[in-house]
Amino acid sequence: MLLVLMGLPGLYLRHAGSLRWWGWISFVLVFATILSETLHSVLQIFDYPVLFKDITDEAALKKVSDHVMEVPTTQPGGTLMRSTFMMFLGGYALLGLSMLQARTLSRWPALTALAFPLLMLVPMDGVPHQFMVIFNLFYLPILWYGAILAFEPDFSRTSGTAAASSALPS
């Protein structure tokens, strides 16, 4: 996720000359969401061993597991997680729209960025761990754009300084 956070500004700077205001809002939303998810992962790494260290039987495991599962739904953490999720969906919809409108790179990653939020509405009862599958698919358009930027032949013809300075809005 940190690689995505480092590459995201490059993707938006590549489109800077043709992005509209909603494109920059999508950058803020997507960046903030991925940063929040990264920080949430770090908290889980350090908190779960502390929460689960004194468990000796099934009843204690169920009690602690139920407590951990209540956080996203009932406690103040749930409000943060729901707002982050809405930022994620809105950011990706705006990402797809802004990249389609900019027309500086391929439109297919932008179309996939628009399609993935719609996947959240499709019932997937037979798919195990459906949110894990869908959530990881959200990174596909950014990975796709990263590959285009890394291997795009036209981008290598311009000097790095000239390309970066021409991408910044004046």
C-alpha positions in Angstrom: 0.0 0.0 0.0 2.9 2.3 0.6 4.0 1.9 -3.0 0.5 2.9 -4.1 0.8 6.0 -1.9 4.1 6.9 -3.4 3.0 6.4 -7.0 -0.4 8.1 -6.7 1.0 11.7 -6.8 2.9 10.7 -10.0 -0.3 9.5 -11.6 -2.1 12.7 -10.8 0.8 14.9 -11.8 0.9 13.2 -15.2 -2.7 14.3 -15.7 -2.4 17.7 -14.0 -2.7 19.8 -17.1 -6.1 18.3 -18.0 -7.6 17.5 -14.6 -10.6 19.4 -13.4 -11.4 20.2 -9.8 -13.1 16.8 -9.1 -9.9 15.1 -10.2 -8.0 16.8 -7.4 -10.8 15.9 -5.0 -10.5 12.2 -6.1 -6.7 12.4 -5.3 -7.4 13.6 -1.8 -10.1 11.0 -1.2 -8.2 8.1 -2.6 -4.9 9.1 -0.9 -6.6 9.7 2.5 -8.4 6.4 2.3 -5.3 4.3 1.4 -3.4 6.1 4.1 -6.1 5.4 6.6 -6.2 1.7 5.6 -2.4 1.5 6.0 -2.5 3.0 9.5 -5.4 0.7 10.4 -3.3 -2.3 9.3 -0.4 -1.2 11.5 -2.8 -0.8 14.5 -4.0 -4.4 13.9 -0.5 -5.7 13.9 0.3 -4.2 17.3 -3.2 -4.5 18.9 -4.2 -8.0 18.1 -1.3 -9.7 20.0 -2.2 -7.7 23.1 -5.9 -8.5 22.8 -5.4 -12.2 22.2 -2.4 -13.0 24.4 -4.3 -14.2 27.5 -6.8 -16.4 25.8 -6.9 -19.9 27.2 -10.3 -21.3 26.2 -13.0 -21.0 23.6 -15.2 -18.7 25.7 -12.5 -16.2 26.1 -11.7 -16.4 22.4 -15.3 -15.8 21.5 -15.6 -12.8 23.9 -12.5 -11.1 22.5 -13.4 -11.9 18.9 -16.9 -10.5 19.4 -15.4 -7.4 20.9 -13.0 -6.9 17.9 -15.9 -7.4 15.5 -18.1 -4.8 17.3 -15.6 -2.0 16.6 -16.5 -1.5 13.0 -20.3 -1.6 13.7 -21.1 -0.1 17.1 -18.2 1.8 18.5 -16.8 5.2 17.3 -14.4 3.2 15.1 -17.4 2.2 13.1 -18.1 5.8 12.1 -14.5 6.2 11.0 -14.6 2.9 9.0 -17.9 3.8 7.3 -16.8 7.3 6.4 -13.5 5.8 5.1 -15.5 3.3 3.0 -17.6 6.1 1.5 -14.5 8.2 0.8 -13.1 5.1 -1.0 -16.1 4.6 -3.2 -16.5 8.3 -4.0 -12.8 8.7 -4.6 -12.7 5.8 -7.0 -15.7 7.0 -8.9 -14.2 10.4 -9.2 -10.8 8.8 -10.2 -12.4 7.0 -13.0 -14.3 10.0 -14.2 -11.3 12.4 -14.0 -9.0 10.0 -15.8 -11.6 9.5 -18.5 -12.0 13.2 -18.9 -8.2 13.9 -18.9 -7.6 11.6 -21.9 -3.9 11.5 -21.4 -3.6 7.7 -20.8 -5.6 4.6 -21.7 -9.3 4.7 -20.8 -9.5 1.0 -19.8 -8.1 1.5 -16.3 -10.5 4.4 -15.8 -13.4 2.3 -16.8 -12.3 -0.4 -14.4 -12.1 2.2 -11.6 -15.7 3.1 -12.4 -16.8 -0.5 -12.5 -15.3 -1.7 -9.2 -17.6 0.4 -6.9 -20.5 -1.1 -8.7 -19.2 -4.6 -7.7 -20.0 -3.7 -4.1 -23.7 -3.7 -5.0 -23.6 -7.1 -6.7 -24.6 -10.0 -4.3 -21.8 -12.5 -4.1 -23.2 -15.1 -1.7 -21.1 -18.0 -3.1 -17.8 -16.2 -3.1 -15.8 -16.8 0.1 -14.4 -13.6 1.6 -16.1 -11.4 -1.0 -15.0 -8.1 0.5 -11.3 -9.2 0.6 -11.6 -10.1 -3.1 -13.3 -6.9 -4.1 -11.2 -4.7 -1.9 -8.0 -6.0 -3.5 -9.5 -5.5 -6.9 -9.7 -1.8 -6.2 -5.9 -1.5 -6.5 -6.0 -3.0 -10.0 -6.6 0.4 -11.9 -3.8 2.1 -9.9 -1.5 -0.8 -10.7 -2.5 -0.7 -14.3 -1.8 3.0 -14.5 1.5 2.5 -12.8 2.5 0.0 -15.4 1.5 2.4 -18.2 3.5 5.2 -16.6 6.5 3.0 -16.1 6.6 1.5 -19.5 5.0 4.2 -21.7 7.3 4.9 -24.7 6.3 8.6 -25.1 7.1 9.4 -21.5 10.7 8.3 -21.9 11.4 10.8 -24.7 10.9 13.8 -22.5 13.3 14.9 -19.8 12.2 14.2 -16.3 12.4 17.9 -15.3 10.6 19.2 -18.3 7.8 16.6 -17.9 7.4 17.4 -14.2 7.4 21.1 -14.7 4.9 21.0 -17.6 2.6 18.8 -15.6 2.2 21.4 -12.8 -0.7 23.8 -13.1 0.4 27.4 -13.6 
